[in-house]
Every structure is written in C-alpha cells, then in structure tokens.
Amino acid sequence: MERRGLVVARHRREVIVETPEGESLSGLVRGRALKPLAGDEVRWHLEADGTAVIEEVLPRRTLLERIDSRGRAEGVAANVSLIVIVVAPEPAPDWQLVDRYLVAAALLDIAAALVRNKLDLADAGLDARAAGYRSIGCEVMAASMKSGQGLDELRRTLSDHRGVLVGQSGVGKSSLINALLEAETQAVGRLSRRRPLGRHTTVAAMLHRLPGGGELIDSPGVRRYAPKISDPADLARGFLEFRPHLGRCRFNDCRHLSEPGCAVLAALERGEIGARRYLSYKALRATLEGLG
C-alpha cells in the first residue's frame, strides 16, 4: 500500500518520514535516482519489518541547491519559502556568503531574512552592514541567546513559513534552534525502527516544527556556498537592486563587467548599487563561469 509523507531528515540512503497522522518512521531510499531532501513530500510503502521505503519524490514547489566541490548541483532543502541567514561577530561574517544566499532566495522568488546573532558581542560595523540589507528588501533582525532578545520577532517571522536556517559554522544556529524549539536537544518524533537515523552521524538537514507555528530546516554550517544557476546571464536578476537597470544596457548580452553602455555600471557609479554588493556579483559570476 502506497502512502504519502514528509521527509524530515536524511543521511545518505536513510530518511525519517513523517506521516499525515504525525508519526515518524525510519525509512530507506532504494536506487540512486531518488534523492529526497528535508521538506520533500514523498510516496512510500511499508515493508514487513516496519521500514518505510521511498517510492517517489513528489513535485517540488521550490528547491534550494548548491554547487559542490566538483561543480555538481546538490540539494539542500525542498519546498521552503524563506531563507534565514545567520551572522555573528565571531566568526567574522563572510558577506559574500550572505549575498550568495540572497541571490538564491531572489531567484527562487522566496523571502529572505538576516539574523545578527550574539548581541552580547558588540560590533558596530557588523550592525551597520547588516542594517544596510534592508534597502534591498531583506528583513533584518537581531538576537541574543543570553537575553532572549529578538526571539519573539524571529518566531513571528517563521510562523507562516517553512524556513531554512543557513550560515557559517559557529554563528549559533544550533542555539537559535534550541531556543525556538524551547528544548535543549534537537529531536524529531518517535521512530518506529530499532536503528534510528543518524545515531552516530550528522544528518545533512533536519526539519523542525516550531511551537508557535511554521517549520524550520536546519542546514549544517558552511565555509563556501554557490547557488545553482545554469546560465550565468541569469545571475544579475538575483541581485534585486540590479533589476531596475536590466534590459537597459547597450548590448543585449551585457555581462555587466566592463562593457560600454552598461546600465548596471552606470547605476554603480551613481551610487544606486553598492560597491560591495557589486564585488559579490563579480566574484560569483567568476565562480559560475569557471564551472562552465
């Protein structure tokens, strides 16, 4: 008998599937063609030993992907409507990483929020830089695990979304999730198999249901991230402040690098596009072209 369910975690070929009734089952993915992610809706059947076997990944509304070290697309999370990017004074923010996640959100046409974590560590420069992202439509929040500041605002933002939490290792994502879950451990439901998923491993991503509504997928910390963009020419649309100027360049195939009559470069000179954001565009464009 085929059933439907939601993938809430995966490690290699093992998954946890949540049924519509709220039960969590440990399952397997058979065959290399199927690559379910946290957030995926799937069809599955139950075998005699109680194992849920994934049969099909149902069509996705959105898919957050990244380029791996070999230049191949790798899924991060499925069916998300919000990317939450966490930064902190320690480790020092990688703003190009922030920009790359914002590009992914813009090209998926989903919301983005930037959380300045660890407010107990003062950093006026970081605060000013983070606040500047409001001008491109990114919600900006601040949070502190010590005081609890900002957690209610973050809960409200997440309450209507399936969000994915991303950022560098060490910025406090796990502490944020534990605070949002009002728990000391990150656990997903009761498992029906004797061998729980990931007992001695770290899962690629895990979906949590939040007490106040909404869902949050925790993604492991990264040092590098590049969104999956098949055609580098599409990259400029991922920088929202570029969009009013696209289609106004002298050449239809303008790369917005050094071409004469480039409307994006003209906007940069007028201060309508920030210099640091433009440098992020150039760096990401070079990365994507290097993969081609």
C-alpha atoms as a printed R data frame, in Angstrom:
    type eleno elety resid chain resno      x      y       z
1   ATOM     1    CA   MET     A     1  0.000  0.000   0.000
2   ATOM     2    CA   GLU     A     2  1.464  3.364  -1.077
3   ATOM     3    CA   ARG     A     3  1.260  6.276   1.314
4   ATOM     4    CA   ARG     A     4  2.336  9.906   1.401
5   ATOM     5    CA   GLY     A     5  4.622 11.550   3.897
6   ATOM     6    CA   LEU     A     6  7.078 14.348   4.604
7   ATOM     7    CA   VAL     A     7 10.837 13.837   4.763
8   ATOM     8    CA   VAL     A     8 12.072 15.497   7.951
9   ATOM     9    CA   ALA     A     9 15.682 14.251   7.842
10  ATOM    10    CA   ARG     A    10 18.060 12.308   5.635
11  ATOM    11    CA   HIS     A    11 21.533 10.829   5.918
12  ATOM    12    CA   ARG     A    12 22.836  9.038   2.845
13  ATOM    13    CA   ARG     A    13 20.160  6.447   1.965
14  ATOM    14    CA   GLU     A    14 18.318  6.668   5.290
15  ATOM    15    CA   VAL     A    15 15.448  9.048   5.971
16  ATOM    16    CA   ILE     A    16 12.876  9.911   8.598
17  ATOM    17    CA   VAL     A    17  9.388 10.230   7.120
18  ATOM    18    CA   GLU     A    18  6.557 11.909   8.983
19  ATOM    19    CA   THR     A    19  3.079 10.602   8.205
20  ATOM    20    CA   PRO     A    20 -0.001 12.854   7.927
21  ATOM    21    CA   GLU     A    21 -1.006 11.476  11.359
22  ATOM    22    CA   GLY     A    22  2.220 12.789  12.891
23  ATOM    23    CA   GLU     A    23  4.094  9.507  13.337
24  ATOM    24    CA   SER     A    24  7.790  9.449  12.439
25  ATOM    25    CA   LEU     A    25  9.090  6.372  10.637
26  ATOM    26    CA   SER     A    26 12.659  5.451   9.821
27  ATOM    27    CA   GLY     A    27 12.996  4.617   6.156
28  ATOM    28    CA   LEU     A    28 15.249  3.838   3.229
29  ATOM    29    CA   VAL     A    29 15.765  5.203  -0.251
30  ATOM    30    CA   ARG     A    30 16.350  2.487  -2.809
31  ATOM    31    CA   GLY     A    31 18.067  3.286  -6.046
32  ATOM    32    CA   ARG     A    32 20.391  6.154  -6.888
33  ATOM    33    CA   ALA     A    33 17.857  8.113  -8.923
34  ATOM    34    CA   LEU     A    34 15.821  9.197  -5.883
35  ATOM    35    CA   LYS     A    35 17.416 11.928  -3.773
36  ATOM    36    CA   PRO     A    36 14.838 13.134  -1.257
37  ATOM    37    CA   LEU     A    37 15.610 16.155   0.908
38  ATOM    38    CA   ALA     A    38 14.255 17.539   4.142
39  ATOM    39    CA   GLY     A    39 10.985 19.212   3.172
40  ATOM    40    CA   ASP     A    40 10.180 16.793   0.365
41  ATOM    41    CA   GLU     A    41  6.756 15.236   0.040
42  ATOM    42    CA   VAL     A    42  7.121 11.591  -0.940
43  ATOM    43    CA   ARG     A    43  5.233  8.413  -1.718
44  ATOM    44    CA   TRP     A    44  6.340  5.382   0.261
45  ATOM    45    CA   HIS     A    45  5.279  1.895   1.269
46  ATOM    46    CA   LEU     A    46  5.759 -0.021   4.486
47  ATOM    47    CA   GLU     A    47  7.664 -3.291   4.406
48  ATOM    48    CA   ALA     A    48  7.090 -6.239   6.719
49  ATOM    49    CA   ASP     A    49  9.872 -5.197   9.109
50  ATOM    50    CA   GLY     A    50  8.332 -1.738   9.574
51  ATOM    51    CA   THR     A    51 10.734  0.068   7.244
52  ATOM    52    CA   ALA     A    52  9.284  2.868   5.116
53  ATOM    53    CA   VAL     A    53 10.684  2.598   1.583
54  ATOM    54    CA   ILE     A    54 10.567  5.744  -0.556
55  ATOM    55    CA   GLU     A    55  8.948  5.165  -3.943
56  ATOM    56    CA   GLU     A    56  8.725  8.687  -5.394
57  ATOM    57    CA   VAL     A    57  9.615 12.297  -4.630
58  ATOM    58    CA   LEU     A    58  6.580 14.417  -5.447
59  ATOM    59    CA   PRO     A    59  6.974 17.644  -7.485
60  ATOM    60    CA   ARG     A    60  8.732 20.400  -5.568
61  ATOM    61    CA   ARG     A    61  7.478 23.966  -5.240
62  ATOM    62    CA   THR     A    62 10.988 25.245  -4.577
63  ATOM    63    CA   LEU     A    63 14.427 23.654  -4.391
64  ATOM    64    CA   LEU     A    64 17.413 25.252  -2.682
65  ATOM    65    CA   GLU     A    65 20.591 23.895  -4.276
66  ATOM    66    CA   ARG     A    66 24.310 24.498  -4.028
67  ATOM    67    CA   ILE     A    67 27.309 23.646  -6.164
68  ATOM    68    CA   ASP     A    68 29.550 21.039  -4.544
69  ATOM    69    CA   SER     A    69 33.354 20.875  -4.674
70  ATOM    70    CA   ARG     A    70 33.197 19.024  -8.004
71  ATOM    71    CA   GLY     A    71 30.898 21.568  -9.630
72  ATOM    72    CA   ARG     A    72 27.776 19.433  -9.387
73  ATOM    73    CA   ALA     A    73 24.367 20.562  -8.145
74  ATOM    74    CA   GLU     A    74 23.469 19.265  -4.697
75  ATOM    75    CA   GLY     A    75 20.110 19.729  -2.990
76  ATOM    76    CA   VAL     A    76 19.953 21.495   0.383
77  ATOM    77    CA   ALA     A    77 16.229 21.719   1.220
78  ATOM    78    CA   ALA     A    78 12.911 21.410  -0.569
79  ATOM    79    CA   ASN     A    79  9.677 23.376  -0.596
80  ATOM    80    CA   VAL     A    80 10.987 26.264   1.517
81  ATOM    81    CA   SER     A    81  9.505 29.761   1.419
82  ATOM    82    CA   LEU     A    82 12.128 31.606   3.495
83  ATOM    83    CA   ILE     A    83 15.916 31.588   3.826
84  ATOM    84    CA   VAL     A    84 17.179 32.729   7.243
85  ATOM    85    CA   ILE     A    85 20.866 33.713   7.136
86  ATOM    86    CA   VAL     A    86 22.665 33.947  10.484
87  ATOM    87    CA   VAL     A    87 25.738 36.125  11.057
88  ATOM    88    CA   ALA     A    88 27.673 36.984  14.220
89  ATOM    89    CA   PRO     A    89 30.826 38.875  15.256
90  ATOM    90    CA   GLU     A    90 32.560 35.525  15.761
91  ATOM    91    CA   PRO     A    91 33.350 34.030  13.342
92  ATOM    92    CA   ALA     A    92 33.755 37.204  11.283
93  ATOM    93    CA   PRO     A    93 30.923 37.481   8.742
94  ATOM    94    CA   ASP     A    94 31.526 36.372   5.189
95  ATOM    95    CA   TRP     A    95 29.334 38.917   3.419
96  ATOM    96    CA   GLN     A    96 29.818 37.315   0.022
97  ATOM    97    CA   LEU     A    97 28.320 34.159   1.507
98  ATOM    98    CA   VAL     A    98 25.361 36.236   2.708
99  ATOM    99    CA   ASP     A    99 24.957 37.713  -0.767
100 ATOM   100    CA   ARG     A   100 25.013 34.276  -2.372
101 ATOM   101    CA   TYR     A   101 22.177 33.056  -0.190
102 ATOM   102    CA   LEU     A   102 20.245 36.217  -1.017
103 ATOM   103    CA   VAL     A   103 20.772 35.511  -4.716
104 ATOM   104    CA   ALA     A   104 19.344 32.039  -4.202
105 ATOM   105    CA   ALA     A   105 16.284 33.469  -2.443
106 ATOM   106    CA   ALA     A   106 15.729 36.087  -5.143
107 ATOM   107    CA   LEU     A   107 15.951 33.573  -7.987
108 ATOM   108    CA   LEU     A   108 13.587 31.202  -6.169
109 ATOM   109    CA   ASP     A   109 11.241 34.157  -5.543
110 ATOM   110    CA   ILE     A   110 11.075 33.450  -1.815
111 ATOM   111    CA   ALA     A   111 11.608 35.634   1.245
112 ATOM   112    CA   ALA     A   112 14.942 36.214   2.982
113 ATOM   113    CA   ALA     A   113 15.861 37.332   6.483
114 ATOM   114    CA   LEU     A   114 19.222 38.191   8.032
115 ATOM   115    CA   VAL     A   115 19.700 37.491  11.752
116 ATOM   116    CA   ARG     A   116 22.506 39.285  13.571
117 ATOM   117    CA   ASN     A   117 23.181 36.807  16.388
118 ATOM   118    CA   LYS     A   118 25.266 37.073  19.600
119 ATOM   119    CA   LEU     A   119 24.219 40.597  20.545
120 ATOM   120    CA   ASP     A   120 26.293 40.293  23.704
121 ATOM   121    CA   LEU     A   121 29.343 40.690  21.436
122 ATOM   122    CA   ALA     A   122 29.323 44.333  20.358
123 ATOM   123    CA   ASP     A   123 30.259 45.109  16.770
124 ATOM   124    CA   ALA     A   124 29.056 48.442  15.416
125 ATOM   125    CA   GLY     A   125 30.483 47.752  11.956
126 ATOM   126    CA   LEU     A   126 28.621 44.473  11.669
127 ATOM   127    CA   ASP     A   127 25.393 46.104  12.865
128 ATOM   128    CA   ALA     A   128 25.650 48.874  10.278
129 ATOM   129    CA   ARG     A   129 26.463 46.442   7.484
130 ATOM   130    CA   ALA     A   130 23.569 44.148   8.422
131 ATOM   131    CA   ALA     A   131 21.120 47.053   8.600
132 ATOM   132    CA   GLY     A   132 22.099 48.058   5.075
133 ATOM   133    CA   TYR     A   133 20.459 44.920   3.693
134 ATOM   134    CA   ARG     A   134 17.035 46.372   4.462
135 ATOM   135    CA   SER     A   135 17.438 48.598   1.396
136 ATOM   136    CA   ILE     A   136 17.251 45.544  -0.873
137 ATOM   137    CA   GLY     A   137 14.156 44.101   0.749
138 ATOM   138    CA   CYS     A   138 15.799 41.742   3.230
139 ATOM   139    CA   GLU     A   139 14.242 41.571   6.692
140 ATOM   140    CA   VAL     A   140 16.952 42.224   9.296
141 ATOM   141    CA   MET     A   141 16.694 41.065  12.912
142 ATOM   142    CA   ALA     A   142 18.982 40.841  15.928
143 ATOM   143    CA   ALA     A   143 19.035 38.069  18.508
144 ATOM   144    CA   SER     A   144 20.707 37.096  21.741
145 ATOM   145    CA   MET     A   145 20.515 33.712  23.420
146 ATOM   146    CA   LYS     A   146 21.670 35.215  26.725
147 ATOM   147    CA   SER     A   147 18.896 37.827  26.970
148 ATOM   148    CA   GLY     A   148 16.307 36.268  24.692
149 ATOM   149    CA   GLN     A   149 16.155 39.480  22.675
150 ATOM   150    CA   GLY     A   150 14.803 39.093  19.161
151 ATOM   151    CA   LEU     A   151 13.488 35.543  19.557
152 ATOM   152    CA   ASP     A   152  9.818 36.577  19.532
153 ATOM   153    CA   GLU     A   153 10.343 38.565  16.327
154 ATOM   154    CA   LEU     A   154 12.050 35.594  14.728
155 ATOM   155    CA   ARG     A   155  9.218 33.284  15.838
156 ATOM   156    CA   ARG     A   156  6.657 35.627  14.253
157 ATOM   157    CA   THR     A   157  8.620 35.737  11.012
158 ATOM   158    CA   LEU     A   158  8.850 31.950  10.864
159 ATOM   159    CA   SER     A   159  5.249 31.272  11.879
160 ATOM   160    CA   ASP     A   160  3.911 31.482   8.300
161 ATOM   161    CA   HIS     A   161  6.859 29.831   6.569
162 ATOM   162    CA   ARG     A   162  8.879 26.726   6.044
163 ATOM   163    CA   GLY     A   163 12.265 28.327   6.518
164 ATOM   164    CA   VAL     A   164 15.781 27.042   6.106
165 ATOM   165    CA   LEU     A   165 18.474 28.229   8.527
166 ATOM   166    CA   VAL     A   166 21.893 28.783   6.943
167 ATOM   167    CA   GLY     A   167 25.204 30.396   7.756
168 ATOM   168    CA   GLN     A   168 28.799 29.798   8.726
169 ATOM   169    CA   SER     A   169 29.784 27.233  11.322
170 ATOM   170    CA   GLY     A   170 29.929 28.758  14.797
171 ATOM   171    CA   VAL     A   171 27.411 31.592  14.352
172 ATOM   172    CA   GLY     A   172 24.987 29.980  16.813
173 ATOM   173    CA   LYS     A   173 22.433 28.288  14.592
174 ATOM   174    CA   SER     A   174 22.014 25.303  16.915
175 ATOM   175    CA   SER     A   175 21.459 27.565  19.910
176 ATOM   176    CA   LEU     A   176 18.868 29.518  17.948
177 ATOM   177    CA   ILE     A   177 17.009 26.364  17.011
178 ATOM   178    CA   ASN     A   178 17.039 25.055  20.580
179 ATOM   179    CA   ALA     A   179 15.676 28.383  21.793
180 ATOM   180    CA   LEU     A   180 12.968 28.433  19.135
181 ATOM   181    CA   LEU     A   181 12.027 24.843  19.952
182 ATOM   182    CA   GLU     A   182 12.129 25.622  23.671
183 ATOM   183    CA   ALA     A   183 14.228 22.485  24.061
184 ATOM   184    CA   GLU     A   184 17.769 21.523  24.891
185 ATOM   185    CA   THR     A   185 18.051 18.902  22.184
186 ATOM   186    CA   GLN     A   186 17.151 18.760  18.539
187 ATOM   187    CA   ALA     A   187 14.947 15.720  18.157
188 ATOM   188    CA   VAL     A   188 12.390 14.584  15.630
189 ATOM   189    CA   GLY     A   189  9.424 12.469  16.815
190 ATOM   190    CA   ARG     A   190  9.282  8.862  17.796
191 ATOM   191    CA   LEU     A   191 10.911  6.366  15.437
192 ATOM   192    CA   SER     A   192  9.350  3.011  14.691
193 ATOM   193    CA   ARG     A   193 12.631  1.262  13.776
194 ATOM   194    CA   ARG     A   194 15.115 -0.011  16.327
195 ATOM   195    CA   ARG     A   195 18.028  1.635  14.472
196 ATOM   196    CA   PRO     A   196 17.284  5.402  14.495
197 ATOM   197    CA   LEU     A   197 18.569  7.591  11.707
198 ATOM   198    CA   GLY     A   198 21.857  9.301  12.376
199 ATOM   199    CA   ARG     A   199 22.582  7.843  15.813
200 ATOM   200    CA   HIS     A   200 26.306  8.139  15.128
201 ATOM   201    CA   THR     A   201 26.152 10.593  12.254
202 ATOM   202    CA   THR     A   202 25.208 14.162  11.426
203 ATOM   203    CA   VAL     A   203 22.278 14.459   9.050
204 ATOM   204    CA   ALA     A   204 22.512 16.782   6.066
205 ATOM   205    CA   ALA     A   205 19.465 18.748   7.202
206 ATOM   206    CA   MET     A   206 16.579 18.299   9.625
207 ATOM   207    CA   LEU     A   207 13.083 19.771   9.652
208 ATOM   208    CA   HIS     A   208 11.645 21.019  12.947
209 ATOM   209    CA   ARG     A   209  8.050 22.043  13.660
210 ATOM   210    CA   LEU     A   210  8.006 25.197  15.768
211 ATOM   211    CA   PRO     A   211  5.685 25.538  18.786
212 ATOM   212    CA   GLY     A   212  4.271 28.851  17.556
213 ATOM   213    CA   GLY     A   213  3.686 27.657  14.009
214 ATOM   214    CA   GLY     A   214  5.863 27.302  10.973
215 ATOM   215    CA   GLU     A   215  8.714 24.945  10.255
216 ATOM   216    CA   LEU     A   216 12.465 25.359  10.192
217 ATOM   217    CA   ILE     A   217 15.043 23.239   8.377
218 ATOM   218    CA   ASP     A   218 18.485 23.328   9.944
219 ATOM   219    CA   SER     A   219 21.310 23.200   7.405
220 ATOM   220    CA   PRO     A   220 24.896 22.408   8.501
221 ATOM   221    CA   GLY     A   221 27.296 25.331   8.696
222 ATOM   222    CA   VAL     A   222 29.384 26.003   5.619
223 ATOM   223    CA   ARG     A   223 32.520 27.844   4.594
224 ATOM   224    CA   ARG     A   224 31.560 28.169   0.951
225 ATOM   225    CA   TYR     A   225 28.296 28.294  -0.939
226 ATOM   226    CA   ALA     A   226 27.394 28.929  -4.552
227 ATOM   227    CA   PRO     A   227 23.787 28.701  -5.753
228 ATOM   228    CA   LYS     A   228 22.884 26.514  -8.696
229 ATOM   229    CA   ILE     A   229 22.485 28.863 -11.686
230 ATOM   230    CA   SER     A   230 22.565 27.132 -15.055
231 ATOM   231    CA   ASP     A   231 23.190 30.278 -17.089
232 ATOM   232    CA   PRO     A   232 25.489 32.954 -15.589
233 ATOM   233    CA   ALA     A   233 23.458 35.518 -17.550
234 ATOM   234    CA   ASP     A   234 20.619 34.897 -15.065
235 ATOM   235    CA   LEU     A   235 22.815 35.887 -12.141
236 ATOM   236    CA   ALA     A   236 22.108 39.621 -12.361
237 ATOM   237    CA   ARG     A   237 18.417 39.012 -11.584
238 ATOM   238    CA   GLY     A   238 19.498 37.531  -8.264
239 ATOM   239    CA   PHE     A   239 20.747 40.967  -7.162
240 ATOM   240    CA   LEU     A   240 17.461 42.765  -6.616
241 ATOM   241    CA   GLU     A   241 18.949 46.251  -6.899
242 ATOM   242    CA   PHE     A   242 20.186 45.354 -10.401
243 ATOM   243    CA   ARG     A   243 16.712 44.564 -11.700
244 ATOM   244    CA   PRO     A   244 15.535 48.135 -12.466
245 ATOM   245    CA   HIS     A   245 18.553 48.522 -14.762
246 ATOM   246    CA   LEU     A   246 18.429 45.198 -16.588
247 ATOM   247    CA   GLY     A   247 17.394 45.412 -20.215
248 ATOM   248    CA   ARG     A   248 18.708 48.981 -20.496
249 ATOM   249    CA   CYS     A   249 22.281 48.158 -21.474
250 ATOM   250    CA   ARG     A   250 23.600 48.925 -24.956
251 ATOM   251    CA   PHE     A   251 24.198 45.232 -25.648
252 ATOM   252    CA   ASN     A   252 21.635 42.517 -25.055
253 ATOM   253    CA   ASP     A   253 24.326 40.082 -23.900
254 ATOM   254    CA   CYS     A   254 25.954 42.554 -21.488
255 ATOM   255    CA   ARG     A   255 27.794 40.815 -18.635
256 ATOM   256    CA   HIS     A   256 27.796 43.994 -16.511
257 ATOM   257    CA   LEU     A   257 31.556 43.863 -16.080
258 ATOM   258    CA   SER     A   258 33.288 46.352 -18.367
259 ATOM   259    CA   GLU     A   259 31.020 46.700 -21.403
260 ATOM   260    CA   PRO     A   260 30.355 50.215 -22.745
261 ATOM   261    CA   GLY     A   261 26.833 51.481 -22.239
262 ATOM   262    CA   CYS     A   262 26.159 49.149 -19.290
263 ATOM   263    CA   ALA     A   263 23.200 50.413 -17.250
264 ATOM   264    CA   VAL     A   264 24.290 48.424 -14.196
265 ATOM   265    CA   LEU     A   265 27.761 50.005 -14.176
266 ATOM   266    CA   ALA     A   266 26.168 53.434 -14.615
267 ATOM   267    CA   ALA     A   267 23.946 52.762 -11.582
268 ATOM   268    CA   LEU     A   268 27.023 51.671  -9.660
269 ATOM   269    CA   GLU     A   269 28.741 54.979 -10.461
270 ATOM   270    CA   ARG     A   270 25.651 56.901  -9.314
271 ATOM   271    CA   GLY     A   271 25.643 55.023  -6.006
272 ATOM   272    CA   GLU     A   272 22.360 53.236  -6.723
273 ATOM   273    CA   ILE     A   273 24.169 49.891  -6.414
274 ATOM   274    CA   GLY     A   274 26.546 49.336  -3.506
275 ATOM   275    CA   ALA     A   275 30.202 48.714  -4.332
276 ATOM   276    CA   ARG     A   276 30.477 45.701  -2.034
277 ATOM   277    CA   ARG     A   277 27.383 44.081  -3.472
278 ATOM   278    CA   TYR     A   278 28.758 44.623  -6.955
279 ATOM   279    CA   LEU     A   279 32.018 42.936  -5.941
280 ATOM   280    CA   SER     A   280 29.924 39.981  -4.740
281 ATOM   281    CA   TYR     A   281 28.294 39.864  -8.161
282 ATOM   282    CA   LYS     A   282 31.673 39.830  -9.920
283 ATOM   283    CA   ALA     A   283 33.055 37.115  -7.629
284 ATOM   284    CA   LEU     A   284 30.018 34.871  -8.051
285 ATOM   285    CA   ARG     A   285 29.960 35.437 -11.798
286 ATOM   286    CA   ALA     A   286 33.616 34.357 -11.990
287 ATOM   287    CA   THR     A   287 32.807 31.242  -9.962
288 ATOM   288    CA   LEU     A   288 29.895 30.282 -12.203
289 ATOM   289    CA   GLU     A   289 31.821 30.920 -15.400
290 ATOM   290    CA   GLY     A   290 34.686 28.832 -14.059
291 ATOM   291    CA   LEU     A   291 32.294 25.906 -13.726
292 ATOM   292    CA   GLY     A   292 31.069 26.219 -17.287
